[in-house]
Amino acid sequence: MFIEFFYKLKDAGIPVSPTSFLTLQKALGKGLISSLGDFYTASRSILVKSERYFDLYDQIFAHYFEGAEMPDIEGLELDSIARALLEEWLKNPKELADALGIDESEIKNLSPEELLDYFKKRLKDQTERHDGGNKWIGTGGTSPVGHSGYHPGGLRIGGASQNKSAVKVANERRYKDYSRSGPLTQALMGEALKQLRNMVPSGPKDQVNIDDTIYQTMKNAGEIEIVFDRRLKDRLKVILAIDNGGWSMDPYVHVVQTLFDYARSEFKDLKTYFFHNTIYDTVWEDASRYKKPKRVEEFVRNDPETRLVLVGDASMAPYELMARDGSIYVHERSGFASIERLKFLADTFPHNVWLNPVSDRMWPYTRSINAISQIFPMYELSVDGLEQAVTHLMAA
């Protein structure tokens, strides 16, 4: 049962796994879920692994369960989910065996084809509609879940609606601020940027390595040998360049400020610079772009492993990007086109990204965005975009 619900979550982009689905079915089979409210909480806890998907889960839950009859799943195609289970088995047999409630040794010698048949049989055992009885999930009888039965704690799915409290909760969309389209708060930014680290051993060997100590002690037949390591310290260097000028960036001031505040408090080796629209020969250390200029050529002195993050809407007149002396400021005109300066920065710092606060749906309509995205990998300044940017920055 609920395979269609599982696929609706998956099709919407929520990374639910077959193993978690089986865990949910196991909870249902043991009678641990006795109401639609219980199912709402349990399925969210088991299937959804990040709060960013809670809002999307609520929308799908409300749509799927709001007075709708569950479809007859007899004859439902199970090949795809069985194959997904096979992939899970090959990755982690013990975890899947625990979810299925079986001994791993019972089926470890089966061929892939036999495993597929086994998984399909188990799925059918758990998903066949049975009107009456007391096992698994049904639409009548004493099964602890289903509707129109007389189990005192029965879970009504479909049928005449008596209580839609779980659906009402889902419709409240209490987690919309955690979703991909919600405001980019410092907490969410911390979640997205937590992988932007380069931890390396540093300093004296003053920290006990427990695993190596145990290994060496066992190797020495019980004679204790304590192994020390250097502490891990974050040696990551980051350059953050922010477009802080012009009316086109005004709608994004808050989200860019959030990024700036987080980066300033989080990274020990962070250099922040400012520019307007695009970069020519100079960026500035002061937000007013007046007192502390730094020439682009000076960046060649920096460690090439530094991560370069540029933030801006990349929206401007094409001549500002392409033409020599295209800057709207006379003092920035030196005979070089901005696009050449951007290519210079990309070559100087191979680990680079451009974060764009403009929705990625709008990018194809702006020539300058298309041109800049050919130089720097461009990601939307959202939770998902930040995670993708971090993954790219930390790739070897």
Residue pairs with C-beta under 8 A, 6 or more apart in sequence:
1 25
1 28
1 70
1 73
1 126
1 127
1 136
1 137
1 145
2 24
2 25
2 43
2 137
3 73
3 76
3 78
3 81
3 123
3 127
4 64
4 71
4 73
4 76
5 43
5 60
5 64
6 16
6 21
6 47
6 81
8 60
8 64
9 16
9 47
9 48
9 57
9 60
10 16
12 56
12 60
13 53
13 56
14 47
14 48
14 53
14 56
14 57
14 60
15 49
15 53
16 47
16 48
17 84
17 88
18 81
18 84
18 85
18 88
18 96
19 88
19 92
19 95
19 96
19 99
20 46
20 47
20 49
20 99
21 47
21 81
22 85
22 96
22 99
22 100
23 46
23 99
24 42
24 43
24 46
24 47
25 126
26 99
26 100
26 101
27 33
27 42
27 46
28 39
28 136
28 137
28 144
28 145
28 155
29 126
29 135
29 136
29 137
31 144
31 153
32 38
32 42
33 39
33 42
33 144
33 145
33 155
34 144
34 145
34 153
34 154
34 155
35 153
35 155
35 156
35 166
36 65
36 155
36 156
36 157
36 163
36 164
36 165
36 166
36 167
37 165
37 166
37 169
38 155
39 145
39 155
39 166
40 61
40 166
40 169
40 170
43 61
44 54
44 57
44 61
47 57
48 54
48 57
51 175
51 178
52 178
52 179
52 180
52 188
52 191
52 383
52 384
53 179
54 174
54 175
54 178
54 179
55 173
55 175
55 176
55 178
55 179
55 182
56 179
57 170
58 169
58 170
58 171
58 172
58 173
58 174
58 175
59 170
59 173
61 166
61 167
61 170
62 167
62 170
62 171
65 157
65 166
65 167
65 170
66 164
66 167
66 171
67 158
67 161
67 164
68 158
69 158
69 159
70 139
70 157
70 158
72 129
73 127
73 128
73 129
74 128
74 129
76 127
78 120
78 123
78 124
78 127
79 116
79 120
81 119
81 123
82 116
82 119
82 120
82 123
83 116
85 96
85 119
85 123
86 112
86 115
86 116
86 119
88 95
88 96
89 96
89 115
89 119
93 104
93 108
94 104
97 103
97 104
97 107
100 122
107 115
107 118
110 118
125 136
126 136
126 137
127 137
128 136
129 138
129 139
130 136
130 138
130 139
130 141
130 143
131 138
131 139
131 140
131 141
132 138
132 140
132 141
133 141
133 142
133 143
134 141
134 142
134 143
135 143
136 143
137 143
137 145
137 146
138 145
138 146
138 149
139 146
139 147
139 148
139 149
140 146
140 148
140 149
141 149
142 149
142 150
142 151
143 149
143 151
143 154
144 151
144 153
144 154
144 155
145 154
145 155
145 157
146 154
146 155
146 156
146 157
147 154
147 155
147 156
147 157
147 158
147 159
148 159
156 162
156 163
176 182
177 183
177 185
178 188
180 382
180 383
180 384
181 382
182 188
182 383
183 254
183 255
184 255
184 258
184 259
184 381
184 382
184 383
184 386
185 258
186 258
186 261
186 262
188 383
189 258
189 259
189 262
189 383
189 386
190 262
190 266
191 383
192 383
192 386
192 387
192 390
193 262
193 263
193 266
193 386
193 390
195 387
195 390
195 391
195 394
196 236
196 238
196 267
196 307
196 390
196 393
196 394
197 234
197 236
197 394
198 234
198 235
198 236
198 394
199 232
199 233
199 234
199 235
200 232
200 233
200 235
201 229
201 230
201 231
201 232
201 233
202 230
202 231
202 232
202 233
202 235
203 230
203 231
203 233
204 230
205 228
205 229
205 230
206 228
206 230
206 231
207 228
207 229
207 230
207 231
208 226
208 227
208 228
208 229
209 227
209 228
209 229
212 227
212 229
213 224
213 225
213 226
213 227
216 225
216 227
217 223
217 224
217 225
234 267
234 268
235 269
236 267
236 269
236 307
237 269
237 302
237 303
237 305
237 306
237 307
238 263
238 267
238 269
238 270
238 271
238 306
238 307
238 309
239 270
239 271
239 272
239 273
239 299
239 302
239 306
239 307
239 308
239 309
239 349
240 259
240 260
240 263
240 270
240 271
240 272
240 273
240 309
240 311
241 272
241 273
241 274
241 275
241 279
241 283
241 308
241 309
241 310
241 311
242 256
242 260
242 272
242 273
242 274
242 275
242 310
242 311
242 312
243 249
243 274
243 275
243 276
243 277
243 278
243 310
243 311
243 312
243 313
244 256
244 274
244 275
244 276
244 287
244 289
245 274
245 275
245 276
245 277
245 289
246 276
246 277
248 313
248 315
248 316
249 256
249 312
249 313
249 357
251 357
252 313
252 357
252 358
252 381
255 357
255 381
256 311
256 357
256 381
259 311
259 355
259 381
260 272
263 270
263 272
264 270
264 272
271 285
272 285
273 283
273 284
273 285
273 294
274 283
274 284
274 285
274 286
274 287
274 289
275 283
275 284
275 289
275 312
276 289
276 329
277 312
277 315
277 316
277 320
277 328
278 312
278 314
278 316
278 320
278 321
278 338
278 342
278 368
278 372
279 296
279 310
279 338
279 341
279 342
279 345
280 296
280 326
280 327
280 332
280 333
280 334
280 336
280 338
280 341
281 295
281 296
281 297
281 332
281 334
281 336
281 341
282 293
282 294
282 295
282 296
282 332
283 293
283 294
283 296
284 290
284 291
284 292
284 293
284 294
285 291
285 292
285 293
285 294
286 292
296 341
296 344
296 345
299 345
299 348
299 349
300 348
302 348
302 349
304 348
304 349
304 350
305 351
306 349
306 351
307 349
307 351
307 352
307 393
308 345
308 346
308 348
308 349
308 351
308 352
308 353
309 352
309 353
309 355
309 389
309 393
310 352
310 353
310 354
310 355
310 376
311 354
311 355
311 356
311 357
311 381
312 354
312 356
313 356
313 357
313 358
313 369
314 354
314 356
314 358
314 366
314 368
314 369
314 372
314 373
314 378
315 358
315 366
315 368
315 369
316 368
317 368
318 367
318 368
318 371
319 326
320 326
320 327
320 328
320 338
320 368
321 337
321 338
321 339
321 368
321 371
321 372
322 337
322 338
322 339
322 371
323 337
324 335
324 336
324 337
325 333
325 334
325 335
326 337
326 338
327 333
327 338
339 371
339 372
339 375
342 372
342 375
342 376
343 375
345 352
346 352
346 375
346 376
351 393
352 376
352 377
352 393
353 376
353 377
353 378
353 379
353 389
353 392
353 393
354 372
354 373
354 376
354 377
354 378
354 379
355 378
355 379
355 380
355 381
355 385
355 386
355 389
356 363
356 369
356 378
356 379
356 380
356 381
357 380
357 381
358 366
358 369
358 380
359 380
360 380
360 385
363 369
363 370
363 373
363 378
364 370
369 378
372 378
377 389
377 392
379 385
379 386
379 388
379 389
379 392
